Amino acid sequence: MRRALVALGIGLSVLGSAVVPGAAQAASVWGEPLAQTTAEAQEVAKFWLDDGGANLRNATPYAVQTMAGGERLTTDIVPDGPPASIPPLEGPALPEGAAPAASGRVFFIGSDGEPHWCTGAVVNSQYRNLVATAGHCLLDIEAPMGSLDKWVFVPGYSDGEIPFGLYVGKRAAVPYDFEDLRDFDRDYAFANVYSGVVLSSPDVLSNVGRLADNVGAQGITINQPLAPTVDVFGYPAGPHPDGSLPYTGETLERSTGSTFAMNTTLFRAGRPIGANSPFTAEGSLGSSWLTGYASDSRTGHLNGITVSVSDTDGDNRYDTGISPYFDSELYMVYRNAASFWTGVIA
């Protein structure tokens, strides 16, 4: 379904100590409605939380557009504008070695009518309510474009536990070129979520506060040279082409590797980038790529989002995560979402 198209231009802005581009450049952003009313959001929350979270536990990793043929390139990526940077927001004190609470699973209903999940991560924004994930973990590319149903985010998900509550999506910003043209250089989405909820008793939702206040948030960088290394955080669950199954998807995994420009053969994408990562495809869609990750604060700067994986050396094991390059248009989509207020549902 077509949604409201918003024409935007880049201007000067500050969020904390953010440095942002100043060149005028047009971009088009779709504002995609999710659960628009309090009643609808409450219904979505109860769908996932009722029966002890049965629908969360029974969800399966999303298996749409997971694998692409790929070729690594030796060329660099040329930015299309000045660099931009938004700082991260440190989260709660956690035990030493703990995974970043700002990473988690996004859950939704697919075209098959069944519950599925991808990976997502919290990104710093004005109202502390923003989640970044792959575009096709929010828009249904198997049907006429529109949002996947009952979209929610669970930060810090681990072995069926929801330690920081459940956050229902209200609205998302996605690129026009992905919504309308399915350009996988634009396969990303920034979703605004309501304040979190838990079931305090049967049929009673209790508010647990704003997302980033509870778990922190990653920063974001735009128009940067390819990073020497990135830390990829996600919930891989599917098999390698050789049938081996090294991950369960029940806990957050981390891989560290170099980045590079690449070509892909499966879908339309003009300048994707790759990261050395052994993550399998299903479940890792939407994984966050962080530069400058600090283990003590569990924060870094988002500089990539896994939209597919590839076996580039032909050994039947995935070795590469694929992401759009974070350029000026992505920054405009982020800017559109970063100042959107959501509110509470309980």
ROTI-175696 format. One line per 5 residues: their letters; for each residue z, y, x of N, C-alpha, C. Coordinates in steps of 0.001 Angstrom, whole numbers. Each point is the difference from the previous one (the first is absolute). Layout:
REM residues N
A = Z,Y,X,Z,Y,X,Z,Y,X | ... .
//
This chain:
REM residues 346
MRRAL = 0,-1180,845,0,1180,-845,0,1232,882 | -797,1019,-367,-35,1230,753,1254,817,-265 | 503,632,1039,1199,822,-109,-335,1434,405 | 985,864,-60,-213,1405,318,-331,173,1470 | -1101,703,287,-435,262,1357,552,1339,446 .
VALGI = 617,21,1186,615,1212,508,-730,428,1259 | -579,1202,31,-654,526,1190,1024,755,820 | 95,-341,1291,1023,579,852,-609,537,1275 | 689,943,634,-384,479,1322,1202,-42,913 | -233,-163,1293,1096,-55,947,505,1404,265 .
GLSVL = 1298,184,-41,605,1284,335,1225,-213,853 | 648,1084,382,1191,-105,810,1179,-400,-864 | 814,-906,504,1170,-443,-747,1043,-503,968 | 1241,-6,-439,1078,-495,848,889,-911,-822 | 308,-1165,548,993,-902,-586,935,-371,1126 .
GSAVV = 1213,513,-14,879,-184,1149,-614,707,1191 | -240,-748,1092,-633,561,1178,-1459,-412,95 | -633,-188,-1144,-1368,-499,-19,-971,976,644 | -1012,-551,664,-1135,774,499,-1223,-493,-752 | -770,905,-627,-1075,-429,-876,-1286,748,303 .
PGAAQ = -1171,-528,-411,-1257,649,290,-142,1315,-755 | -841,874,534,-213,1276,-646,-1439,245,-395 | -924,-896,331,-1400,215,-332,-244,-263,-1472 | -881,786,-624,-348,-214,-1406,-988,-1145,-102 | 317,-974,-787,-878,-1151,-162,256,-604,-1371 .
AASVW = -1044,-167,-785,162,-526,-1352,221,-1500,34 | 758,-489,-947,194,-1438,-175,269,-248,-1462 | -251,-1208,-462,174,-342,-1405,1020,-1114,-130 | 925,185,-917,1111,-919,-169,113,-383,-1459 | 141,-1297,-246,291,-464,-1353,1506,-50,-198 .
GEPLA = 483,601,-1087,1373,-196,-418,29,-1156,-985 | 513,-1139,428,-37,-1232,-798,1335,-220,-698 | 73,107,-1330,1276,-202,-696,442,-1460,44 | 1293,-199,156,587,-1341,-61,895,-42,-1241 | 1304,-128,140,886,42,-1180,350,1456,-264 .
QTTAE = -604,612,-1016,77,1439,-187,1236,471,-762 | 590,-846,-813,1155,419,-801,1240,-782,416 | 1155,557,-337,1259,-677,302,64,-1367,-674 | -420,-64,-1259,47,-1278,-724,-896,-1037,661 | -1198,437,413,-919,-936,654,568,-466,1330 .
AQEVA = 581,922,767,576,-361,1291,1184,-956,-159 | 819,224,-1008,1118,-909,-247,-502,-1398,-342 | -1060,-72,-790,-574,-1301,-354,-510,-722,1241 | -659,749,896,-497,-595,1237,1157,-504,853 | 1044,809,157,1146,-412,813,639,-1274,-538 .
KFWLD = 169,-79,-1316,629,-1186,-579,-879,-1235,115 | -1325,212,-42,-906,-1139,203,292,-694,1328 | 225,807,1056,213,-587,1325,1448,-420,230 | 954,657,-641,1406,-270,286,647,-1008,-939 | -561,-172,-1190,584,-944,-952,12,-1426,555 .
DGGAN = 855,-818,-566,118,-1416,390,261,-150,1489 | 863,889,525,346,-89,1407,-1143,300,943 | -969,797,-462,-1151,333,838,-1005,-1129,111 | -132,-798,-1047,-888,-1166,48,-1441,386,314 | -487,1081,-591,-1388,386,259,-206,460,1432 .
LRNAT = 1012,618,605,-90,338,1421,-95,-1267,843 | 861,-960,-282,31,-1226,792,-1252,-841,-198 | -590,60,-1195,-1159,-839,-293,-1322,649,391 | 29,1266,416,-1230,673,407,-576,-666,1242 | -1318,37,128,-698,-589,1140,-702,1103,793 .
PYAVQ = -233,-226,1297,-668,1022,806,-1413,260,-498 | -381,1254,-29,-1305,421,-503,-1085,-521,927 | -1036,-597,-572,-1042,-648,796,-1378,596,-277 | -55,1315,-244,-1261,685,-279,-387,835,1215 | -1222,-184,472,-540,748,1137,937,-104,1212 .
TMAGG = 272,-1244,401,987,-204,1056,-609,-176,1384 | -1210,-566,115,-555,-329,1299,-1359,641,169 | -273,512,1206,-1291,602,309,-478,-484,1358 | -1307,-218,133,-563,-222,1314,151,1264,820 | 304,-129,1291,259,1198,789,-497,-115,1416 .
ERLTT = -344,1154,573,-421,101,1390,740,1170,630 | 666,-256,1112,716,1061,703,-979,850,803 | 229,1314,10,-848,938,725,787,646,1130 | -725,479,1007,639,682,1121,-14,1515,-173 | -652,494,-1031,-56,1433,-240,1303,487,-640 .
DIVPD = 231,1314,117,1167,606,-617,-402,580,-1354 | 991,442,-780,-229,680,-1264,88,1506,239 | -972,740,-520,16,1452,143,635,604,-1252 | 1128,700,123,631,616,-1172,-938,1000,-662 | 150,189,-1317,-849,939,-725,694,1323,-281 .
GPPAS = 1140,222,629,737,1242,-207,1175,66,940 | 807,1039,-94,1172,145,864,1074,-1027,-353 | 851,-321,963,1046,-1002,-266,1056,520,-959 | 654,-931,-666,1099,321,-915,1117,-999,211 | 1224,424,-269,1150,-880,166,1100,389,-972 .
IPPLE = 536,-997,-696,1169,157,-872,1118,-848,600 | 1211,536,168,1063,-762,653,565,-1091,-904 | 579,-1047,599,689,-1019,-810,1363,492,-449 | 611,-782,-873,1335,277,-521,854,-1239,244 | 1031,148,793,819,-1158,355,754,-521,-1216 .
GPALP = 83,-1325,-97,639,-646,-1133,1444,-354,253 | 548,-892,-799,1411,-362,115,283,-796,1266 | 1250,12,427,417,-814,1134,-111,-1476,-375 | -670,-763,852,-188,-1430,-233,427,-760,1250 | 247,-1305,-102,383,-778,1180,-1062,82,1093 .
EGAAP = 425,-104,1241,-929,49,1127,-1060,-1091,-139 | -1254,378,193,-1101,-947,-94,-559,-179,-1393 | 595,674,-985,-481,-130,-1374,-1382,625,-139 | -761,-492,-967,-1328,537,-281,118,1341,-710 | -1031,841,77,63,1289,-708,72,-186,-1507 .
AASGR = 1024,606,-623,149,-105,-1448,-1112,713,-742 | -712,901,690,-1085,743,-642,-1229,-862,-268 | -64,-1187,567,-1078,-944,-321,450,-911,-1130 | -951,-468,-784,332,-884,-1100,-1244,-557,-650 | 196,-586,-1142,-1123,-577,-760,-358,894,-1186 .
VFFIG = -1287,108,-282,-448,543,-1278,-388,-1176,-894 | 422,63,-1258,-276,-1054,-976,-848,575,-1129 | -844,-840,-583,-879,430,-1088,-588,-1225,-676 | -694,242,-1111,-723,-1053,-707,-1478,126,335 | -621,-1088,446,-1411,17,375,-919,-219,-1186 .
SDGEP = -1315,-28,285,-990,-237,-1053,166,-1355,-659 | 637,-935,706,223,-1333,-557,1204,-54,-930 | 675,1148,-188,1176,39,-866,1260,-542,636 | -33,-279,1299,1137,-591,698,644,1021,933 | 1305,-166,297,676,919,919,-366,-287,1456 .
HWCTG = -263,1068,748,-363,-96,1412,734,1067,792 | -115,-86,1329,621,1012,852,-822,265,1246 | 158,1227,508,-504,438,1301,1182,615,753 | -304,607,1136,1000,724,782,-166,1502,-220 | 1074,746,109,-49,1461,-78,1080,595,887 .
AVVNS = -47,1318,176,1005,680,819,246,1399,-540 | 1238,466,122,376,1339,-438,-471,1016,1033 | -595,1104,-484,-462,1082,858,721,1281,-411 | 368,810,979,736,1228,-257,-777,940,-916 | 697,596,-953,-629,913,-957,1064,898,-603 .
QYRNL = -437,1028,-702,919,1013,-517,1073,-578,-917 | -393,-908,-886,936,-531,-985,492,-1407,332 | -232,-436,1236,561,-1269,497,-397,-1187,-892 | -1267,-39,-429,-397,-990,-1010,-1366,-621,259 | -443,-46,1266,-1393,-340,288,-120,-1324,740 .
VATAG = -940,-851,-482,-266,-1307,591,-1472,-71,395 | -265,-448,1223,-1371,-192,475,-336,-1491,-6 | -1219,-314,-448,-468,-1384,14,-1522,-7,20 | -595,-1185,29,-1452,-98,-81,-472,455,-1377 | -1166,634,-44,-533,464,-1278,-216,-1126,-981 .
HCLLD = -450,-1169,502,-254,-1091,-942,1250,-816,-302 | 1173,478,481,1284,-486,-500,558,929,-1069 | -834,954,-438,381,883,-1105,-1111,102,-1040 | -1248,111,444,-1140,2,-913,-613,-1391,-56 | -407,-401,-1175,-530,-1343,-230,-1495,-27,305 .
IEAPM = -389,-505,1184,-1415,-21,379,-734,-1194,-597 | 704,-880,-698,-662,-1122,-663,-437,355,-1420 | 378,1185,-456,-316,445,-1356,-478,1441,88 | -464,579,-1118,-283,1441,33,1233,728,511 | -224,889,966,1115,607,715,1053,566,-948 .
GSLDK = 1211,-260,297,1172,425,-730,1168,-618,732 | 1202,390,-323,1142,-485,758,345,-1434,-370 | 534,-721,985,609,-1291,-265,1254,231,-846 | 291,-928,-880,1028,218,-1016,1402,-230,558 | 969,705,-597,1432,-189,279,317,141,1497 .
WVFVP = -472,1072,589,98,218,1444,1389,500,378 | 668,-706,937,1337,379,465,103,-224,1504 | 1046,574,585,279,-173,1424,1436,-462,176 | 201,-984,903,1333,-503,330,198,137,1502 | 703,1050,455,230,171,1439,1003,-1018,525 .
GYSDG = -202,-388,1262,940,-913,633,13,-1397,-580 | -1047,-368,-743,-36,-1327,-630,178,-1087,1067 | 835,-988,-292,215,-1110,927,541,-1194,-754 | -732,-1079,27,447,-1267,-599,471,166,-1439 | -744,771,-780,308,169,-1412,1010,1081,-314 .
EIPFG = 583,620,1019,1012,1026,-218,-649,1378,-120 | 590,863,-848,-478,1377,-155,1173,938,327 | 277,197,1291,1248,654,411,102,1475,-336 | -1127,678,-256,26,1438,-249,-568,365,-1372 | -149,-971,-870,-505,264,-1333,-1498,-150,-121 .
LYVGK = -487,234,-1213,-1420,-121,-337,-506,1364,-467 | -1217,368,436,-539,1339,-222,-1351,-114,-714 | -61,512,-1206,-1204,-107,-834,-958,1136,343 | -1277,-329,166,-1004,1003,285,-300,861,-1220 | -113,1317,209,-357,925,-1075,-1435,482,111 .
RAAVP = -442,255,1228,-1324,574,213,-394,-247,1447 | -1289,-118,275,-467,-204,1365,-1155,939,316 | -117,342,1260,-1155,752,496,-861,-954,817 | -1275,-81,-354,-950,-860,700,-1279,799,246 | -771,-357,1010,-1230,746,278,-1065,-250,-1062 .
YDFED = -730,1042,-331,-1121,-137,-925,-997,-1036,504 | -272,1,1307,-1018,-906,531,409,-1465,-127 | 1291,-276,-92,412,-1374,-235,-3,-318,-1488 | 542,895,-805,52,-228,-1446,-1397,-144,-583 | -938,818,443,-1322,34,-618,-1030,-832,754 .
LRDFD = 28,41,1334,-1050,-616,811,452,-1250,729 | 1269,-314,-38,564,-1151,721,-342,58,1484 | 216,1168,563,-174,226,1433,1291,-421,688 | -49,-1079,784,1222,-550,574,494,791,1210 | -725,1032,428,588,990,899,1083,785,-713 .
RDYAF = 50,-91,-1325,963,731,-824,929,-949,-763 | 230,-1185,552,804,-1018,-685,1487,231,272 | 528,1076,-588,1421,304,135,464,731,-1258 | 1292,-37,-236,572,658,-1178,1413,454,329 | 381,1117,-603,1366,523,104,561,85,-1411 .
ANVYS = 1013,-816,-275,551,-111,-1346,1351,687,-83 | 173,822,-1030,1284,636,-290,803,-884,-937 | 1243,-260,347,849,-887,-790,1185,768,-573 | 466,-464,-1154,1229,526,-577,1190,-386,887 | 1132,643,-213,1224,-437,655,260,-1469,-334 .
GVVLS = 684,-682,908,156,-1436,-128,974,-420,-1072 | -130,-1255,-425,889,-563,-1003,398,-1418,380 | 1133,-421,-557,437,-1392,20,464,-332,-1403 | 103,-1284,-294,590,-434,-1264,1505,-123,203 | 767,922,-581,1449,-54,142,622,-995,-970 .
SPDVL = -714,-284,-1087,370,-1034,-961,-1276,-330,-766 | -37,-1087,-754,-1227,-331,-723,-500,1177,-826 | -1265,363,208,-680,1072,-743,506,1399,317 | 855,160,1025,495,1331,360,-445,332,1423 | -828,1038,130,-462,454,1303,925,1086,517 .
SNVGR = 331,-87,1284,811,1036,634,-791,656,1121 | 143,1305,120,-712,764,1011,667,-183,1366 | -826,-183,1063,551,-126,1357,-489,1112,915 | -760,975,-522,-370,1156,804,-1423,-27,509 | -340,1044,749,-1363,163,494,-285,-960,1148 .
LADNV = -1243,-411,80,-408,-1040,933,344,344,1444 | -530,1101,524,203,308,1420,1439,371,314 | 741,495,-991,1427,239,220,734,-1306,276 | -501,-1082,-571,669,-1301,138,-438,-788,1227 | -1269,147,407,-526,-875,1052,-643,755,1150 .
GAQGI = -82,1326,-57,-724,739,1012,-1494,-14,-281 | -778,582,910,-1448,81,-194,-680,138,1351 | -1186,-568,113,-797,158,1209,-724,1348,-25 | -300,518,1194,-863,1161,101,-1454,-417,-154 | -907,922,258,-1417,-309,-79,-737,873,1005 .
TINQP = -1026,-533,644,-831,766,921,-1461,-129,-403 | -738,1079,195,-1390,106,-431,-848,513,1161 | -1264,-448,59,-973,491,989,520,-136,1430 | 489,-1189,323,510,-283,1329,-966,-914,758 | 13,55,1338,-707,-1030,766,576,-1374,-336 .
LAPTV = -767,-1032,245,499,-1347,-269,1272,-247,805 | 1016,-522,-665,1295,-202,640,-78,-1152,1005 | 661,134,1151,36,-1127,946,575,-1257,-637 | 1069,169,-790,584,-1124,-738,517,490,-1342 | 57,-906,-954,652,253,-1280,886,-1195,-328 .
DVFGY = 1062,276,-734,838,-1065,-558,-400,-182,-1456 | -412,-1206,-351,-433,-317,-1356,1139,-732,-710 | 381,512,-1180,1057,-608,-797,-580,-460,-1337 | 198,-1281,-318,-534,-517,-1249,600,-1352,-349 | -489,-545,-1118,483,-1276,-532,-1140,-1025,-41 .
PAGPH = -565,-378,1164,-1097,-973,-25,462,-1330,-581 | -901,-641,-757,389,-1246,-662,-1116,-1039,-30 | -1243,422,148,-1113,-934,-146,-266,-810,1255 | -942,-952,-74,-334,-833,1153,-1027,671,909 | -36,-440,1250,-1120,295,882,-1209,-827,-460 .
PDGSL = -1216,332,450,-1165,-822,-364,144,-1467,396 | 794,-281,1055,171,-1397,412,1017,-744,-857 | 567,694,-1000,939,-646,-918,1457,133,384 | 299,471,1195,1402,154,393,647,1113,-810 | 1277,-120,-231,723,917,-872,1266,477,717 .
PYTGE = -131,999,893,1144,392,826,1015,891,-696 | -351,583,-1149,885,952,-669,263,-442,-1439 | 1155,399,-509,352,-315,-1389,-168,1187,-927 | 3,1219,545,-52,1185,-832,1333,405,-593 | 1053,-747,272,1298,291,-603,800,1039,774 .
TLERS = -347,232,1257,691,1005,801,-1022,889,680 | 419,1215,324,-877,953,670,-248,-442,1439 | -1278,-16,378,-388,-387,1353,-501,1223,760 | 67,-74,1330,-457,1089,865,-908,-552,1086 | -1113,670,241,-842,-316,1145,-345,1289,723 .
TGSTF = -206,-88,1308,-323,1161,814,-1293,-266,746 | -947,948,-66,-1273,-214,670,-789,1286,170 | -1044,-80,802,-861,1142,263,-939,243,-1173 | -591,1182,-46,-957,349,-1051,-1368,261,609 | -1025,-63,-855,-1380,139,468,-903,290,-1188 .
AMNTT = -1144,596,268,-1025,160,-1027,-672,-1350,-232 | -577,-185,-1191,-651,-1271,-281,-1060,145,-1082 | -832,-1010,-115,-932,-160,-1110,487,-1136,-883 | -272,90,-1299,269,-1100,-910,-1265,-345,-760 | -90,-1243,-448,-1215,-485,-651,171,-281,-1480 .
LFRAG = 1243,-48,-485,206,-467,-1362,-87,1125,-1027 | 494,1179,338,44,1064,-993,-486,1305,614 | -267,962,-875,-483,1302,431,1112,787,683 | -168,277,1287,947,811,752,-717,528,1227 | -25,1318,175,-757,611,1075,702,-1,1339 .
RPIGA = 1329,224,-9,704,31,1281,1426,-535,-130 | 119,-1292,-256,1330,-600,-36,585,-103,1399 | 1298,-163,72,664,-263,1271,724,-1336,-100 | 264,-597,1158,685,-1280,44,1251,79,843 | 905,-940,-234,1210,-146,803,179,-1470,344 .
NSPFT = 328,-279,1250,338,-1368,373,1220,-446,-785 | -179,-979,-886,1099,-482,-839,-324,-1406,-468 | 963,-921,79,-230,-1366,-464,285,-192,-1478 | 275,1079,-740,340,-143,-1415,-1155,-638,-766 | 346,-919,-884,-980,-556,-919,-212,968,-1155 .
AEGSL = -1030,-264,-803,-482,1019,-930,880,167,-1227 | 145,-1034,-787,730,105,-1261,1439,441,269 | 422,1021,-715,1347,535,171,67,1170,957 | -862,29,1033,71,1086,976,-849,1197,-400 | -793,-107,-1074,-724,1169,-486,988,1131,-279 .
GSSWL = -282,1189,501,904,1128,-166,1015,152,1109 | -17,-892,1002,956,106,1104,-133,1343,699 | 1138,546,431,8,1302,660,-201,-158,1504 | -838,881,575,-189,87,1443,764,1229,477 | 1000,-180,848,851,1097,434,-187,273,1487 .
TGYAS = -232,1264,340,-10,429,1384,1369,593,330 | 397,-150,1262,1282,560,428,1189,-581,-724 | -70,-1278,-357,1108,-603,-755,1246,-85,868 | 1143,486,-533,1285,-37,688,903,-1015,-689 | 413,-1017,727,789,-1072,-608,1369,470,-453 .
DSRTG = 559,1034,657,1333,444,-400,-25,715,-1346 | -1008,855,-228,-98,707,-1282,-879,-720,-1001 | -760,-1010,477,-942,-769,-824,-1052,906,-640 | -430,984,756,-1007,930,-493,-1129,159,1003 | -1132,413,-512,-1169,324,803,-933,836,-847 .
HLNGI = -1256,58,407,-1002,757,-736,-1090,-948,-506 | -221,11,-1303,-1042,-829,-592,-1365,487,485 | -786,-923,578,-1307,356,523,-1061,-1037,-354 | 377,-917,-917,-936,-1014,-465,622,-807,-1120 | -857,-619,-821,427,-851,-1109,-936,-1196,-47 .
TVSVS = 539,-1201,75,-857,-1189,-2,-722,-149,-1334 | -1334,-51,50,-800,-232,-1204,-721,-1340,56 | 10,-644,1171,-611,-1312,167,371,-494,1390 | -300,-1257,295,200,-540,1341,-1269,-711,446 | -77,-287,1300,-1221,-582,549,321,-942,1150 .
DTDGD = -856,-995,153,9,-883,1167,-1166,444,880 | 267,861,973,-1098,588,778,-474,-876,1151 | 797,-1006,409,-438,-847,1114,-456,-1381,-446 | 0,-252,-1306,-566,-1239,-524,803,-1254,254 | 1324,127,219,800,-1199,262,715,-504,-1253 .
NRYDT = -395,508,-1177,570,-408,-1283,1459,423,-181 | 385,1050,707,1315,602,-205,-175,1516,-21 | 596,640,-994,-129,1450,-107,672,672,1196 | -666,1003,541,527,709,1158,-18,1520,-169 | -513,489,-1129,-216,1435,-163,335,449,-1414 .
GISPY = 806,1047,-104,153,707,-1260,-997,1140,-61 | -502,314,-1195,-1010,1047,-178,574,1101,-874 | -232,1245,403,497,1166,-739,-1072,1076,-38 | 8,857,-1027,-770,1236,83,571,893,1105 | -839,832,594,477,1009,933,644,1137,-792 .
FDSEL = 1142,480,461,732,1059,-695,-600,1358,369 | -848,534,-880,-738,1228,277,395,1106,-974 | -774,1080,-12,340,1165,-817,5,-326,-1483 | -898,-882,-457,-16,-328,-1426,1244,-773,-391 | 438,-911,858,1255,-702,-302,1152,996,-79 .
YMVYR = -3,989,888,1059,1000,-40,8,749,-1331 | -1182,283,-543,-55,687,-1283,555,-867,-1130 | -271,-1300,52,548,-900,-1014,1527,-34,113 | 488,-98,1244,1454,41,205,591,1301,-537 | -629,1135,321,510,1299,-437,76,85,-1528 .
NAASF = -995,-554,-660,-6,15,-1459,1199,-753,-569 | 346,-1110,650,1103,-829,-494,1359,509,456 | 68,650,1157,1286,296,633,841,996,-774 | -621,803,-878,759,1013,-735,110,-312,-1490 | -199,-1277,-364,56,-399,-1404,1392,-505,-356 .
WTGVI = 610,616,-1004,1358,-365,-432,-76,-1118,-1047 | 1010,-870,4,-8,-1140,-942,1204,7,-931 | 1227,-16,539,1194,-11,-849,630,-1366,-114 | 846,-165,-1006,781,-1229,-176,-376,-671,-1311 | 293,-1287,-97,-276,-736,-1238,1272,-599,-578 .
A = 1124,153,685,1266,-567,-505,1121,961,330 .
//
